[in-house]
Structure formats: C-alpha cells, structure tokens
Amino acid sequence: MSDAKGAGSRTAREAVEQALREAELEWESPSEGTYVVTLPGTRKLSTTCSLAVGKHTLSVNAFVVRCPDENHAAVHRWLLERNTRMYGVSYAIDKLGDVYLAGRLPLAAVTPEEIDRLLGAVLENADGSFNTLLEMGFATAIRREYEWRTSRGEPTRNLDAFARLTGAGDDRGARGDSAG
C-alpha cells in the first residue's frame, strides 16, 4: 500500500510542476511536495499561493487580506455568501481574523489541468474581490490615507479605485482639475 501512496504523491508533484511550468508562473519548492507560487494580479498586485502535496490530498492556501479594521459582520457574511459559488477553494479566516483562500483536492484528482483551474480560482477570488474587501473592511483607513496624501500633495493614483469612498471624482469637478 505504501508504494501506491508514494506513487500518488509523486504523480501529483509531477502534475503540479508541469502546470506551473506551462503557466509560466514564478514559483519555488522549499521542500519536496511544497510549492510557493506568485500569481500576478490587477487589483492586488500579486497573490502568494502555497500548494502542498500530502499523503492523500493536495492543499492550497493563499493570503487575501488582513483582518478588516471595521464592518466585520458584513465582510464575513459577504465571504460566506461567496463561498457557495466558488470552485475548489473557500474563504477562511485564521485566529487573527486574516482572510485566506483554502482548498483541498484528493491526489487522484490532481492533473495539470486541474491545478490550472484551481490556481485560476485562487486568482479570481483573491484579485477579483480585493477592492471590494478593502472598501468593506478598511473604508475609514482609505479615507484617512487619501486625506493625508492630498494634504501633503502626495500622489493618490493607487487610490483611484476607491474614488467612491474618497470623493476624489467630486473634488476634481469642484476644483476644476482635469488632470489625474
């Protein structure tokens, strides 16, 4: 039996490595069967994802956002409602309240195509939800950061996605600024 288990782990490791090479992702393997992958994003610049081939399963974990400063109940409800529509991974929180994506596949289901699909789900749900989670859980901090930057003439471009919170679009119109 142990030979069969070892063969399953070996096949899964080969499938993971093939998928990572084919996707041309940045990755490293700090130990046998453990992979740290950097997924490039658009809202969240990158998502670090770990894959670990165990005796029976492949686990995946990815950090999404730290514990919200505010609006915890609404953030958690949003995460739970999203979990019902997600493939391969679910939102989870750790003991500090930080938000992660976590998933597990049986080794028999691990193929390069399935790894690609799983990493796509991680990216979609980490990167695609990032601004929404920031708006819900960090609105006060975003407003404070915007005010601090504008009071000092600092650039605010990376806060453009949160103009609804900062009133940046309204201010430009009121001041007559057309430059971004």
MARBA-3410 file (N, C-alpha, C, O; in Angstrom, 1 decimal):
180
0.8,-1.2,0.0,0.0,0.0,0.0,0.9,1.3,0.0,0.5,2.2,-0.7 ~ 2.0,1.3,0.7,2.8,2.5,0.8,3.3,2.9,-0.5,3.5,4.0,-0.8 ~ 3.6,1.9,-1.4,4.1,2.2,-2.7,3.1,2.9,-3.5,3.4,3.8,-4.3 ~ 1.8,2.5,-3.4,0.7,3.2,-4.1,0.6,4.6,-3.6,0.4,5.5,-4.4 ~ 0.7,4.8,-2.3,0.6,6.2,-1.8,1.7,7.0,-2.3,1.5,8.2,-2.7
2.9,6.5,-2.3,4.1,7.2,-2.8,4.0,7.5,-4.2,4.4,8.6,-4.7 ~ 3.4,6.6,-5.0,3.2,6.9,-6.4,2.2,8.0,-6.7,2.4,8.8,-7.6 ~ 1.2,8.0,-5.8,0.2,9.1,-6.0,0.8,10.4,-5.7,0.5,11.4,-6.4 ~ 1.6,10.5,-4.6,2.2,11.8,-4.3,3.2,12.2,-5.4,3.3,13.4,-5.8 ~ 3.9,11.2,-5.9,4.9,11.5,-7.0,4.2,12.0,-8.2,4.6,13.0,-8.8
3.1,11.4,-8.6,2.3,11.8,-9.8,1.7,13.2,-9.6,1.7,14.0,-10.5 ~ 1.2,13.5,-8.3,0.7,14.8,-8.0,1.8,15.8,-8.1,1.5,16.9,-8.7 ~ 3.0,15.6,-7.6,4.1,16.6,-7.6,4.4,16.8,-9.1,4.6,18.0,-9.5 ~ 4.5,15.8,-9.9,4.8,16.0,-11.3,3.7,16.8,-12.0,4.0,17.7,-12.9 ~ 2.5,16.6,-11.7,1.4,17.4,-12.3,1.4,18.8,-11.9,1.2,19.7,-12.7
1.7,19.1,-10.6,1.8,20.5,-10.1,3.0,21.2,-10.8,2.8,22.3,-11.3 ~ 4.1,20.5,-10.9,5.3,21.2,-11.5,5.0,21.4,-13.0,5.4,22.5,-13.6 ~ 4.4,20.5,-13.7,4.1,20.7,-15.1,3.1,21.9,-15.3,3.3,22.7,-16.2 ~ 2.1,21.9,-14.4,1.1,23.1,-14.5,1.8,24.4,-14.3,1.6,25.4,-15.0 ~ 2.7,24.5,-13.3,3.4,25.7,-13.0,4.3,26.1,-14.1,4.4,27.3,-14.5
5.0,25.2,-14.7,5.9,25.5,-15.9,5.1,26.0,-17.1,5.4,27.0,-17.7 ~ 4.0,25.2,-17.4,3.2,25.6,-18.5,2.5,27.0,-18.4,2.4,27.7,-19.3 ~ 2.2,27.3,-17.1,1.6,28.6,-16.9,2.6,29.7,-16.8,2.2,30.9,-16.7 ~ 3.9,29.4,-16.8,5.0,30.3,-16.7,4.9,31.2,-15.5,5.1,32.4,-15.6 ~ 4.5,30.6,-14.4,4.4,31.4,-13.1,5.7,31.3,-12.4,6.6,30.4,-12.6
5.9,32.3,-11.5,7.1,32.3,-10.6,6.8,31.4,-9.5,5.7,31.5,-8.9 ~ 7.7,30.5,-9.2,7.4,29.5,-8.1,8.7,29.0,-7.6,9.8,29.0,-8.3 ~ 8.6,28.5,-6.4,9.8,27.8,-5.8,9.3,26.6,-5.0,8.1,26.5,-4.7 ~ 10.1,25.6,-4.8,9.8,24.5,-4.0,10.7,24.4,-2.8,11.8,23.8,-2.9 ~ 10.3,24.9,-1.6,11.2,24.9,-0.5,11.5,23.5,0.1,12.5,23.3,0.8
10.6,22.6,-0.2,10.8,21.2,0.2,10.0,20.3,-0.7,9.1,20.8,-1.4 ~ 10.3,19.1,-0.7,9.6,18.1,-1.6,8.1,18.2,-1.4,7.6,17.9,-0.3 ~ 7.4,18.4,-2.5,5.9,18.4,-2.4,5.3,19.7,-1.9,4.1,19.8,-1.8 ~ 6.1,20.7,-1.7,5.6,22.0,-1.2,6.0,23.1,-2.3,7.2,23.1,-2.7 ~ 5.1,23.9,-2.7,5.3,24.9,-3.7,4.8,26.2,-3.3,3.7,26.3,-2.7
5.5,27.3,-3.5,5.1,28.6,-3.3,5.0,29.3,-4.6,6.1,29.5,-5.3 ~ 3.9,29.8,-5.0,3.6,30.3,-6.3,3.2,31.8,-6.2,2.4,32.1,-5.3 ~ 3.7,32.6,-7.1,3.2,34.0,-7.2,2.3,34.2,-8.3,2.7,34.0,-9.5 ~ 1.1,34.5,-8.0,0.1,34.8,-9.1,0.0,36.3,-9.3,-0.3,37.0,-8.4 ~ 0.2,36.7,-10.6,0.1,38.2,-10.8,-1.3,38.6,-10.9,-2.2,37.9,-11.4
-1.6,39.8,-10.4,-3.0,40.3,-10.4,-3.1,41.7,-11.0,-2.1,42.2,-11.5 ~ -4.3,42.2,-10.9,-4.5,43.6,-11.4,-5.0,44.5,-10.3,-4.5,45.6,-10.3 ~ -5.8,44.1,-9.4,-6.2,44.9,-8.3,-5.2,44.7,-7.1,-4.7,45.6,-6.5 ~ -5.0,43.4,-6.8,-4.0,43.0,-5.8,-2.8,42.7,-6.7,-2.8,41.8,-7.5 ~ -1.7,43.4,-6.5,-0.6,43.2,-7.4,-0.1,41.8,-7.6,0.3,41.4,-8.7
-0.1,41.0,-6.5,0.2,39.6,-6.6,-0.4,38.9,-5.4,-0.7,39.5,-4.4 ~ -0.6,37.6,-5.6,-1.2,36.7,-4.6,-0.2,35.6,-4.4,0.1,34.9,-5.4 ~ 0.3,35.4,-3.2,1.2,34.3,-2.9,0.3,33.1,-2.5,-0.5,33.2,-1.7 ~ 0.5,32.0,-3.2,-0.3,30.8,-3.0,0.7,29.6,-2.7,1.7,29.4,-3.3 ~ 0.3,28.8,-1.7,1.1,27.6,-1.4,0.3,26.4,-1.7,-0.9,26.3,-1.5
1.0,25.5,-2.3,0.4,24.2,-2.7,1.3,23.1,-1.9,2.5,23.2,-1.9 ~ 0.6,22.2,-1.3,1.3,21.1,-0.5,0.7,19.8,-0.9,-0.5,19.5,-0.7 ~ 1.6,18.9,-1.4,1.2,17.5,-1.7,1.4,16.7,-0.5,2.5,16.5,0.0 ~ 0.3,16.2,0.1,0.3,15.3,1.2,0.2,13.9,0.9,0.3,13.5,-0.3 ~ 0.0,13.0,1.9,-0.2,11.6,1.6,-1.5,11.3,0.8,-1.5,10.4,0.0
-2.5,12.1,1.1,-3.8,11.8,0.5,-4.4,12.9,-0.3,-5.2,12.7,-1.2 ~ -3.9,14.2,0.0,-4.5,15.3,-0.7,-3.5,16.4,-1.1,-2.4,16.4,-0.6 ~ -3.9,17.2,-1.9,-3.2,18.5,-2.3,-3.9,19.6,-1.6,-5.1,19.7,-1.8 ~ -3.2,20.4,-0.8,-3.9,21.5,-0.2,-3.4,22.8,-0.8,-2.2,22.9,-1.3 ~ -4.2,23.8,-0.9,-3.9,25.1,-1.4,-4.3,26.1,-0.4,-5.4,26.1,0.2
-3.4,27.1,-0.2,-3.7,28.2,0.7,-3.2,29.5,0.1,-2.1,29.5,-0.5 ~ -3.9,30.6,0.2,-3.5,31.9,-0.3,-4.0,33.0,0.6,-5.2,33.0,0.9 ~ -3.1,33.9,1.0,-3.5,35.1,1.7,-4.2,36.0,0.8,-3.8,36.3,-0.3 ~ -5.4,36.6,1.3,-6.1,37.5,0.6,-6.0,38.9,1.1,-5.6,39.9,0.4 ~ -6.4,39.1,2.4,-6.3,40.4,3.0,-6.2,40.2,4.6,-6.7,39.3,5.1
-5.6,41.2,5.2,-5.5,41.1,6.7,-6.9,41.3,7.3,-7.9,41.7,6.6 ~ -7.0,41.1,8.6,-8.2,41.2,9.3,-8.8,42.6,9.1,-8.1,43.6,9.3 ~ -10.1,42.7,8.7,-10.7,44.0,8.5,-10.6,44.9,9.8,-10.7,44.4,10.9 ~ -10.5,46.2,9.5,-10.5,47.1,10.6,-11.9,47.4,11.2,-12.1,47.7,12.3 ~ -12.9,47.2,10.3,-14.2,47.6,10.6,-15.2,46.7,9.8,-14.8,46.0,8.9
-16.5,46.8,10.2,-17.5,46.1,9.4,-17.3,44.6,9.3,-17.6,44.0,8.3 ~ -16.8,44.0,10.4,-16.5,42.6,10.4,-17.7,41.7,10.0,-17.6,40.8,9.1 ~ -18.9,41.9,10.5,-20.0,41.1,10.3,-20.4,41.1,8.8,-20.6,40.1,8.2 ~ -20.4,42.3,8.2,-20.7,42.4,6.7,-19.6,41.7,5.9,-19.9,41.1,4.9 ~ -18.4,41.9,6.2,-17.3,41.2,5.5,-17.4,39.7,5.6,-17.3,39.0,4.6
-17.6,39.2,6.8,-17.7,37.8,6.9,-19.0,37.2,6.2,-18.9,36.1,5.6 ~ -20.1,37.9,6.3,-21.3,37.5,5.5,-21.0,37.4,4.0,-21.4,36.5,3.4 ~ -20.3,38.5,3.5,-20.0,38.5,2.1,-19.1,37.3,1.7,-19.4,36.7,0.7 ~ -18.1,37.0,2.5,-17.3,35.9,2.3,-18.0,34.6,2.3,-17.9,33.8,1.4 ~ -18.9,34.4,3.3,-19.7,33.2,3.3,-20.6,33.0,2.2,-20.8,31.9,1.6
-21.3,34.1,1.7,-22.2,34.1,0.6,-21.4,33.7,-0.7,-21.9,33.0,-1.5 ~ -20.2,34.2,-0.8,-19.3,33.9,-2.0,-18.9,32.5,-2.0,-18.8,31.9,-3.1 ~ -18.7,31.9,-0.8,-18.2,30.5,-0.7,-19.2,29.5,-1.4,-18.7,28.5,-1.9 ~ -20.4,29.9,-1.5,-21.4,29.0,-2.1,-21.3,28.9,-3.6,-21.8,28.0,-4.3 ~ -20.5,29.8,-4.2,-20.4,29.9,-5.7,-19.0,29.6,-6.2,-18.7,29.8,-7.4
-18.1,29.3,-5.3,-16.7,29.2,-5.7,-16.3,27.7,-6.0,-16.9,26.8,-5.6 ~ -15.3,27.6,-6.8,-14.8,26.3,-7.3,-13.5,26.0,-6.6,-12.5,26.8,-6.6 ~ -13.4,24.9,-5.9,-12.1,24.4,-5.4,-11.5,25.0,-4.2,-10.7,24.4,-3.5 ~ -11.9,26.2,-3.9,-11.4,26.9,-2.7,-12.5,27.7,-2.0,-13.6,27.9,-2.6 ~ -12.3,28.0,-0.8,-13.3,28.7,0.0,-12.6,29.8,0.8,-11.4,29.6,1.1
-13.3,30.8,1.1,-12.7,31.8,2.0,-12.6,31.3,3.4,-13.5,30.5,3.8 ~ -11.6,31.6,4.2,-11.4,31.2,5.6,-10.7,32.3,6.3,-10.1,33.2,5.7 ~ -10.9,32.3,7.6,-10.1,33.3,8.4,-9.3,32.5,9.4,-9.6,31.4,9.9 ~ -8.1,33.1,9.8,-7.2,32.5,10.7,-7.5,33.0,12.1,-8.5,33.8,12.3 ~ -6.8,32.6,13.1,-7.1,33.1,14.5,-6.9,34.6,14.7,-7.4,35.1,15.7
-6.2,35.3,13.8,-6.1,36.7,13.8,-7.2,37.4,13.1,-7.3,38.7,13.2 ~ -8.0,36.7,12.3,-9.0,37.3,11.5,-8.6,37.6,10.1,-9.4,38.1,9.3 ~ -7.4,37.3,9.7,-6.9,37.5,8.4,-7.7,36.5,7.4,-8.0,35.4,7.8 ~ -7.9,37.0,6.2,-8.7,36.3,5.2,-7.8,35.5,4.3,-6.8,36.1,3.7 ~ -8.1,34.2,4.1,-7.3,33.4,3.2,-8.3,32.7,2.3,-9.5,32.7,2.5
-7.7,32.1,1.2,-8.4,31.1,0.4,-7.8,29.7,0.8,-6.6,29.6,0.9 ~ -8.6,28.7,1.0,-8.1,27.4,1.3,-8.9,26.4,0.5,-10.1,26.5,0.3 ~ -8.2,25.3,0.1,-8.9,24.2,-0.6,-8.1,22.9,-0.5,-6.9,22.9,0.0 ~ -8.7,21.9,-0.9,-8.1,20.5,-0.8,-8.7,19.7,-1.9,-9.9,19.6,-2.1 ~ -7.8,19.0,-2.5,-8.2,18.0,-3.6,-7.6,16.6,-3.3,-6.5,16.5,-2.7
-8.3,15.6,-3.6,-7.7,14.2,-3.4,-6.6,14.1,-4.5,-6.7,14.7,-5.6 ~ -5.6,13.4,-4.1,-4.4,13.2,-5.1,-4.9,12.7,-6.4,-4.3,13.0,-7.4 ~ -5.9,11.8,-6.4,-6.3,11.2,-7.7,-6.9,12.3,-8.6,-6.9,12.0,-9.9 ~ -7.3,13.4,-8.1,-7.9,14.5,-9.0,-6.8,15.5,-9.5,-7.1,16.4,-10.2 ~ -5.6,15.3,-9.0,-4.5,16.3,-9.3,-4.0,16.0,-10.7,-3.3,15.0,-11.0
-4.3,16.9,-11.7,-3.7,16.9,-13.0,-3.3,18.3,-13.3,-3.7,19.2,-12.6 ~ -2.4,18.5,-14.3,-2.0,19.8,-14.7,-3.2,20.7,-15.0,-3.2,21.9,-14.6 ~ -4.2,20.2,-15.7,-5.4,21.0,-16.0,-6.2,21.4,-14.7,-6.7,22.5,-14.6 ~ -6.3,20.5,-13.8,-7.0,20.8,-12.5,-6.2,21.8,-11.7,-6.8,22.7,-11.0 ~ -4.9,21.7,-11.7,-4.0,22.7,-11.0,-4.2,24.1,-11.6,-4.4,25.1,-10.9
-4.3,24.1,-12.9,-4.5,25.4,-13.6,-5.9,26.0,-13.3,-6.0,27.2,-13.0 ~ -6.9,25.1,-13.2,-8.2,25.6,-12.8,-8.2,26.1,-11.4,-8.9,27.1,-11.1 ~ -7.6,25.4,-10.5,-7.5,25.7,-9.1,-6.8,27.0,-8.9,-7.3,27.9,-8.1 ~ -5.7,27.2,-9.6,-4.9,28.5,-9.5,-5.8,29.6,-10.1,-5.7,30.8,-9.6 ~ -6.5,29.4,-11.1,-7.4,30.4,-11.7,-8.5,30.8,-10.7,-8.8,32.0,-10.6
-9.0,29.8,-9.9,-10.0,30.1,-8.9,-9.4,31.0,-7.8,-10.0,31.9,-7.3 ~ -8.2,30.6,-7.4,-7.5,31.4,-6.4,-7.3,32.9,-6.9,-7.6,33.8,-6.1 ~ -6.8,33.0,-8.1,-6.6,34.4,-8.6,-7.9,35.1,-8.7,-8.0,36.3,-8.3 ~ -8.9,34.5,-9.3,-10.2,35.2,-9.4,-10.7,35.6,-8.1,-11.3,36.8,-8.0 ~ -10.6,34.8,-7.1,-11.2,35.2,-5.8,-10.3,36.0,-4.9,-10.9,36.6,-3.9
-9.1,36.0,-5.1,-8.2,36.9,-4.3,-8.1,38.3,-5.0,-8.3,39.3,-4.4 ~ -7.8,38.3,-6.3,-7.6,39.5,-7.0,-9.0,40.2,-7.3,-9.1,41.4,-7.1 ~ -9.9,39.4,-7.7,-11.2,39.9,-8.1,-12.0,40.5,-7.0,-12.8,41.4,-7.2 ~ -11.8,40.0,-5.8,-12.6,40.5,-4.6,-11.8,41.5,-3.8,-12.3,42.1,-2.8 ~ -10.5,41.8,-4.1,-9.7,42.6,-3.3,-10.2,44.0,-3.0,-10.3,44.4,-1.8
-10.6,44.7,-4.0,-11.1,46.1,-3.8,-12.4,46.1,-3.0,-12.6,47.0,-2.2 ~ -13.3,45.1,-3.3,-14.5,45.0,-2.5,-14.2,44.8,-1.0,-14.8,45.5,-0.2 ~ -13.3,43.9,-0.7,-12.9,43.6,0.7,-12.3,44.9,1.3,-12.5,45.1,2.5 ~ -11.5,45.6,0.6,-10.9,46.8,1.1,-11.9,47.8,1.4,-11.9,48.5,2.5 ~ -12.8,48.0,0.5,-13.9,49.0,0.7,-14.8,48.7,1.9,-15.1,49.5,2.7
-15.1,47.4,2.0,-15.9,47.0,3.1,-15.2,47.0,4.5,-15.8,47.4,5.5 ~ -14.0,46.6,4.5,-13.3,46.4,5.8,-12.3,47.5,6.2,-11.8,47.5,7.3 ~ -12.0,48.4,5.2,-11.0,49.4,5.5,-11.4,50.8,5.0,-10.5,51.6,4.7 ~ -12.6,51.1,4.9,-13.1,52.4,4.3,-12.5,53.6,5.1,-12.1,54.5,4.5 ~ -12.5,53.5,6.4,-12.0,54.6,7.2,-10.5,54.8,6.9,-10.1,56.0,6.8
-9.8,53.8,6.9,-8.3,53.9,6.6,-8.1,54.4,5.2,-7.1,55.2,5.0 ~ -8.9,54.0,4.3,-8.7,54.5,2.9,-9.0,56.0,2.8,-8.2,56.8,2.2 ~ -10.0,56.4,3.5,-10.3,57.9,3.5,-9.2,58.7,4.2,-8.8,59.7,3.7 ~ -8.7,58.1,5.3,-7.7,58.8,6.1,-6.4,58.9,5.2,-5.7,59.9,5.2 ~ -6.1,57.8,4.5,-4.9,57.8,3.7,-5.0,58.8,2.5,-4.1,59.5,2.2
-6.2,58.9,2.0,-6.4,59.8,0.9,-6.3,61.3,1.4,-5.6,62.1,0.7 ~ -6.9,61.5,2.5,-6.8,62.9,3.1,-5.3,63.2,3.4,-4.9,64.4,3.2 ~ -4.6,62.3,4.0,-3.2,62.5,4.3,-2.4,62.8,3.1,-1.6,63.8,3.1 ~ -2.6,62.0,2.0,-1.8,62.2,0.8,-2.2,63.6,0.1,-1.3,64.3,-0.3 ~ -3.4,63.9,0.1,-3.8,65.1,-0.6,-3.4,66.4,0.2,-3.0,67.4,-0.4
-3.4,66.3,1.5,-2.9,67.4,2.3,-1.4,67.7,2.2,-1.0,68.8,2.4 ~ -0.7,66.7,1.7,0.8,66.8,1.5,1.2,66.9,0.0,2.4,66.9,-0.3 ~ 0.2,66.8,-0.8,0.5,66.9,-2.3,1.1,65.6,-2.8,1.7,65.6,-3.8 ~ 0.9,64.5,-2.1,1.4,63.2,-2.5,0.4,62.6,-3.5,-0.7,62.9,-3.6 ~ 1.0,61.7,-4.4,0.1,61.0,-5.4,-0.9,60.2,-4.8,-0.7,59.5,-3.7
-2.1,60.1,-5.4,-3.2,59.3,-4.9,-3.7,58.3,-6.0,-4.7,57.7,-5.8 ~ -2.9,58.2,-7.0,-3.3,57.3,-8.1,-3.7,55.9,-7.7,-4.7,55.4,-8.2 ~ -3.0,55.3,-6.8,-3.3,53.9,-6.4,-4.6,53.9,-5.5,-5.0,52.8,-5.2 ~ -5.2,55.0,-5.2,-6.4,55.1,-4.5,-7.6,55.4,-5.5,-8.7,55.5,-5.0 ~ -7.3,55.5,-6.8,-8.3,55.8,-7.8,-9.5,54.9,-7.7,-10.7,55.3,-7.9
-9.2,53.6,-7.5,-10.3,52.6,-7.4,-11.3,52.9,-6.3,-12.4,52.3,-6.3 ~ -10.9,53.7,-5.4,-11.8,54.0,-4.2,-12.3,55.4,-4.2,-12.7,55.9,-3.2 ~ -12.4,56.0,-5.4,-13.0,57.3,-5.6,-14.4,57.5,-5.0,-14.7,58.6,-4.5 ~ -15.1,56.4,-5.0,-16.5,56.5,-4.4,-16.4,56.7,-2.9,-17.2,57.4,-2.3 ~ -15.3,56.2,-2.3,-15.1,56.4,-0.8,-14.5,57.7,-0.5,-14.8,58.4,0.5
-13.5,58.2,-1.4,-12.8,59.4,-1.1,-13.4,60.6,-1.6,-13.0,61.7,-1.2 ~ -14.3,60.5,-2.5,-14.9,61.7,-3.1,-14.0,62.3,-4.1,-14.2,63.5,-4.5 ~ -13.0,61.6,-4.6,-12.0,62.2,-5.5,-12.6,62.7,-6.7,-12.2,63.8,-7.2 ~ -13.5,62.0,-7.3,-14.2,62.5,-8.5,-14.9,63.8,-8.3,-14.9,64.6,-9.2 ~ -15.6,63.9,-7.1,-16.4,65.1,-6.8,-15.4,66.3,-6.6,-15.7,67.4,-7.0
-14.3,66.0,-5.9,-13.3,67.1,-5.7,-12.7,67.7,-6.9,-12.6,68.9,-7.1 ~ -12.4,66.8,-7.9,-11.8,67.3,-9.1,-12.8,68.2,-9.9,-12.4,69.2,-10.4 ~ -14.0,67.8,-9.9,-15.0,68.6,-10.6,-15.2,69.9,-9.9,-15.3,71.0,-10.6 ~ -15.2,69.9,-8.6,-15.4,71.2,-7.8,-14.2,72.1,-7.9,-14.4,73.3,-8.0 ~ -13.0,71.5,-8.0,-11.8,72.4,-8.2,-11.5,72.7,-9.6,-10.7,73.6,-9.9
-12.2,72.0,-10.5,-11.9,72.2,-11.9,-10.7,71.5,-12.4,-10.2,71.7,-13.5 ~ -10.1,70.6,-11.6,-9.0,69.8,-12.0,-9.4,68.7,-13.1,-10.4,68.0,-12.9 ~ -8.7,68.7,-14.2,-9.0,67.6,-15.1,-7.9,66.6,-15.2,-8.1,65.6,-15.8 ~ -6.7,67.0,-14.7,-5.6,66.0,-14.7,-5.8,65.0,-13.6,-6.4,65.2,-12.6 ~ -5.3,63.7,-13.9,-5.4,62.7,-12.9,-4.2,62.5,-12.2,-4.1,61.6,-11.3
END
